[in-house]
Amino acid sequence: MAEAKILNTPVVATETIGSLFLIRNNIDGALVKYNSQELANILINLLTNKSKIEYFKKNLEAYDYGQKQRESINLFKQMELENDY
């Protein structure tokens, strides 16, 4: 997912801890529940709605990766403090 974002490629993923951290739902990609019908619906929607894909790509181009990196570092530091590593 991270590599796709760097290449400005929108991602469709199921809602997991990793995808919730990396994908901003309906901003630079799409997140769905672990449900085949919901996944099929979003894929059909994106294939028939090219403007949505372009919207995702535009948001990916403007994304501040440095900010996400700083957030990640702070999260790991907080986890270290909470767990006495």
C-alpha atoms as one frame of an Amber mdcrd trajectory, in Angstrom:
protein
   0.000   0.000   0.000   2.752   2.428   0.896   4.514   1.813  -2.403   1.295
   2.347  -4.340   0.732   5.657  -2.569   4.238   6.843  -3.407   3.503   6.045
  -7.065   0.194   7.969  -6.860  -1.798   4.787  -7.382  -5.117   4.652  -5.519
  -5.615   1.562  -3.374  -8.722  -0.449  -2.575  -8.195  -2.480   0.576 -10.084
  -4.197   3.338 -10.155  -2.462   6.706  -7.160  -3.693   8.672  -4.876  -1.921
  11.109  -2.324  -1.312   8.362  -4.791  -0.070   5.771  -6.539   2.205   8.274
  -3.155   3.758   9.036  -2.124   4.209   5.383  -5.297   4.890   3.424  -7.551
   7.900   3.919 -10.917   6.422   2.957 -12.550   8.169  -0.002  -9.687  10.680
  -0.118  -6.773   8.778  -1.623  -8.207   5.280  -1.777 -11.101   3.152  -0.663
 -11.501   0.938   2.373 -14.148  -1.748   2.613 -15.266  -4.219   5.239 -14.091
  -7.776   4.684 -17.067  -8.519   2.446 -16.899  -9.693  -1.162 -20.055  -7.858
  -2.218 -18.841  -4.544  -0.791 -15.470  -5.045  -2.486 -17.160  -5.806  -5.813
 -19.360  -2.721  -5.490 -16.451  -0.344  -4.897 -14.433  -1.839  -7.751 -17.366
  -1.491 -10.152 -17.913   2.066  -8.926 -14.286   2.996  -9.549 -14.169   1.316
 -12.956 -17.232   3.253 -14.073 -16.313   6.523 -12.356 -12.930   7.650 -13.671
 -13.335  11.046 -11.994 -13.164   9.319  -8.589  -9.857   7.718  -9.532  -8.535
  11.095 -10.706  -9.692  12.636  -7.412  -7.762   9.975  -5.481  -4.656  10.566
  -7.629  -4.820  14.329  -7.121  -4.959  13.835  -3.356  -2.066  11.382  -3.488
   0.071  13.909  -5.373  -0.538  16.493  -2.641   0.038  14.086   0.269   2.685
  15.105   2.812   4.724  11.934   3.381   7.005  13.747   5.811   4.048  14.412
   8.112   3.022  10.739   8.072   6.618   9.769   8.801   6.722  12.134  11.797
   3.403  10.721  13.049   4.783   7.182  12.763   7.942   8.033  14.688   5.915
   9.709  17.441   3.592   6.709  17.642   6.518   4.320  18.039   8.105   6.558
  20.679   4.829   6.626  22.585   4.567   2.839  22.388   8.115   2.537  23.736
   7.289   4.765  26.700   4.091   2.902  27.470   5.801  -0.482  27.305   9.124
   0.437  28.980  11.297  -0.753  26.074
